[in-house]
Amino acid sequence: MKVTLFTTCIVDFMAMNVGKATVELLEGLGHEIDYPTNQTCCGQPTYNSGYVEKTKNTIKHFIKTFEHAEVIVSPSGSCVTFVKEYPHVLADDKEWKERAEKVAAKTYELSQFLIEVINVEDFSAKLPGKAVYHHNCHTSRFLKVKEQPLKLLSNVEGLELVDFRNSDKCCGFGGTFSVKMGDISAEVSDEKARYIQEANPDYLIGADYACLMNIGGRLSRLGSNIKVMHIAEVLNSK
């Protein structure tokens, strides 16, 4: 299968190792990777800030860039969730709404693709230690992808996965929310970091680097040695 990779802005600029791990995982399964070099932001930040009409141009660019794909995979549930919203945003334009529906239907978050589309659960990964998993909001609540990452992690040799209080609650990032409502965001992040520390893990794992960056930053400021890892990096550990 030819897999078209949508890396997302944060992975592209802040976590290239996550993109690399995603490519290596999929290539290791024999899939061909297609990477459109003119891909840009999905448009979520501007849309959530109220710039709906301006965001439509970004969305149309995304559609034109990816509509050739057989399947689109991204290591970010948040961005995939917004792509799924494209038909709603473009509902007043029949042609673009239909094109958006086709793109949205073949776009998947990484763990969702691995479990639901190609049915691969075990990558013979090895990572000794104790870990907690953060269920980020968009992936678990909107995409309904919650058990899939846990199933993948359960097959990682040496990894003990434990739960922590409010593991499915928001980390406080919320994209522009963390900028506009910084004090509230910081309080939410503090609570999340505190609950993670109570579990005393070696690793914090997640499927969306925006959340991991936010929580990891707070843990770092608290002097924590907990290592933050995207699930793609964990599955690619040997």
Residue, then its C-alpha position, 0 to 999 in steps of 0.5 A: m500500500k502507498v501511504t501518504l504521510f501528513t506530518t503536521c506542523i508540530v512534528d515537522f518543526m518540533a519533533m522530527n524524530v516522531g515523523k522519522a519513527t512513523v516512516e520507519l514503522l510503515e516502511g518496515l511493514g512493506h508500505e511505500i511512503d508518499y510525502p507531499t512536500n507542499q503540505t502545510c498546516c491543516g488550518q486548525p489553529t486559525y479556525n479555532s481562533g475564529y478565522v473561518e473564511k481565511t481557514k477555508n483557503t488552507i483547507k482547500h490547499f490541503i485537499k488539493t495536496f492530499e486528494h490523490a492519496e490512497v490513504i493518509v496517515s498522521p501521527s497526530g489525532s488532533c490534526v486528523t480530527f480537524v481534517k474530519e471536520y472539513p466537510h462541515v466547514l465547507a458545507d456551503d460549497k457542494e463541490w468542495k464539500e464532496r472533495a473534503e468528504k473523500v479526503a476525510a474518509k481516508t485520513y487516519e491517526l497512526s494507531q488507528f491505521l495500524i489496528e483498524v486498517i492493516n491489523v498490525e498489533d506487534f512490532s517486536a518493540k522492546l522498551p524496559g520500564k514503567a509507563v503511563y499513557h495520556h489519552n489526548c482529547h481529540t484522539s480519544r473523544f472525537l476519533k474514538v481511538k482509545e483502546q488501539p494505542l493501549k493494544l499496541l503498547s501491550n505488545v512492547e516487550g519489557l514495558e509495564l503500562v500503568d494507569f494514573r489519575n485522570s489519564d483521560k482528562c485534558c492536559g491544558f494545551g488546547g492549542t490557542f487556549s494555552v495562549k489565550m487562557g494561560d493561567i487556566s492552562a497552567e493550572v490544568s497542566d500542573e494537575k496533570a503533571r502531579y498525577i503522572q508523578e504520583a504513578n512514578p513512571d519511567y516514561l510518559i507516552g502519548a499519540d499527539y506531540a502537542c500534548l506531550m510537549n505541553i506536559g513534558g515542559r511542565l514535568s521538566r520545570l518540576g525537575s522530573n526525569i520522566k522521559v516523554m515519548h510518542i507512541a511511534e517512537v516506542l513502537n520503533s524501539k528495538 
